[in-house]
Amino acid sequence: MDDNRGPELAAVLIALLVLATVAVGLRMYSMAILVKRFMLEDWLTLVTLVVYIAYTTFGLLAVHYGLGAHVYDVPLHNHSKALLWRYVAQTTYIVISASTKFIVGLLLLRVCSRQKWRTWTIWTMLGISAVANTFYFFLSIFQCQPIEFYWFRYDPNPPVQGKCHNSVLATIPSYIVIVLNVAVDWGLALLPVSVVWNAKMQIKLKISVVGLLALGSIASIATIVRIPYAKQLLSSPDYLYNFTDIAIWSSVEIGLALTASSLATLKPFLRKMKFLTGGSSKERVNTYVEPYPTDDVTSDPRTQTQLRRSESVSSDATPISGSCVVSQTDPEDLYQRNRSLSFKRLFSSLFL
């Protein structure tokens, strides 16, 4: 019967790997070469890409041995091999899913470092994701005893004997983890909106930042789509064919999550390539700054420079082209405005 969806799954795996590799590569170039600051989330992105390459390799091996085809079209000796590589791919999927949330969360922690309630909210969401995915990871590994019985379970004469959890025990945790992951994705996407919208930015910058930060929620759409297919986890005799949909949407989920988390940091590269206008590429690339590390912002050389520049600006002037007017008389006003300036510079350098 010519109804093999293996090539379809393989095409999705390869396309998403290429997309993620290009996005991560550009991120590495932007942060290491242009910005010359390589943060923890950038290292985590690099490690996640390596795991994602392994995931794609395992998925392609599963397709090679029959995943996506009907069981009666696959030689019997290949069934266990297809299930073995599917099993390994499934465990790496869980690792990537959790890792991409930490990539986004670490960036937001850097941006929201002065808002304690937002910091605690981000850590809470990351903690929920870590606990849920750790539980799901070990449940996935030990769903059969012994472990190797997982891929021999449908052999007529398996070399090992064992048992696996029933389909209800395997499916319900999947639904729970899916719901929690979607909640974390949307939480991380929506949390910075209030920060951005209340900041002293031009409306164009606000819309750009909100849009780019919301890219992370795109992956959650794929997570939602795969919910109806969770019940297909080895619940049908045609287990190689019926797993195709959930395999595709799982791949889309983590592929888009890794890609989107990198696209949101490519502003220095776009400036370098002059895809964005407004100033020389050298001037734009070197504007990346972090929020000031201490509360004594008036002693910071950048603050003094900003204060001197403000001497020629009237007190009722309006910020133009992203500049921030600093009060010459009120130290507290200077402190608050300079915090807004550092926050704005960080977002502007990364996102606009």
JOVEN-V971241 format. One line per field, one symbol per residue. ss: DSSP state (@ for helix, = for strand, . for the rest). phi: phi as a letter, one per 20 degrees, with the letter a starting at -180 (. if undefined). burial: b if it has 16 or more other ideal C-beta (glycine too) atoms within 10 Angstrom, else e. A space follows every 50 residues. Layout:
# JOVEN-V971241
ss=???
phi=???
burial=???
This chain:
# JOVEN-V971241
ss=.....@@@@@@@@@@@@@@@@@@@@@@@@@@@@@@....@@@@@@@@@@@ @@@@@@@@@@@@@@......@@@..@@@@@@@@@@@@@@@@@@@@@@@@@ @@@@@@@@@@@....@@@@@@@@@@@@@@@@@@@@@@@@@@..==...@@ @@..........==..@@@@@@@@@@@@@@@@@@@@@@@@@@@@@@@@.. ..@@@@@@@@@@@@@@@@@@@@@@@@@@@@@@......@@@@.@@@@@@@ @@@@@@@@@@@@@...@@@@@@........@@@@@...........@@@. @@@@@@@@@@....................@@@@@@@@@@@@@@@@@@@@ @.
phi=.ebeeggfffffgfffffffffffgffffffeeefmcdegffffffffff ffffgffffffffgepfodfffedggfegfffffffffffffgfffgfff ffgffffffffefedfffffffffffffffffffgffffffdfccfgffg edfdffcffcdabcfffffeegffffffffffffgffffegffffffefe cfffffffffffffgfffffffffffgfeffeflecgeffffefffffff ffgffffffffegfdeggffffemfddonffffffeefcegffcfeffef gffffffffffedffdfdgclnfcedfeddgffffffffffffffgfffe dd
burial=eeebbbeebbebbeebbebbbebbebbbebbeebbeeeeebbebbeebbe bbeebbbbbbbbbebbbbbbbeebeeeebbbbbbbbbbbbebbbbbbbbb bbbbbbbbbebbbebeebeebbeebbebbeebbeebbebbeebbeeebbb bbbeeeeeeeeeeeeeeeebbebbeebbebbbebbebbbebbeebbeebb beeebbebbbebbbbbbbbbebbeebeebbbbbbeeeebbbbbbbbbbbb bbbbbbbbbbbbbbbbbbbbbbeeeeeeeebeebbebbbeebeeeebeee eebeebeeebeebeeeeebeebebbbbeeeeeebbebbbbbbbbbbbbbb bb
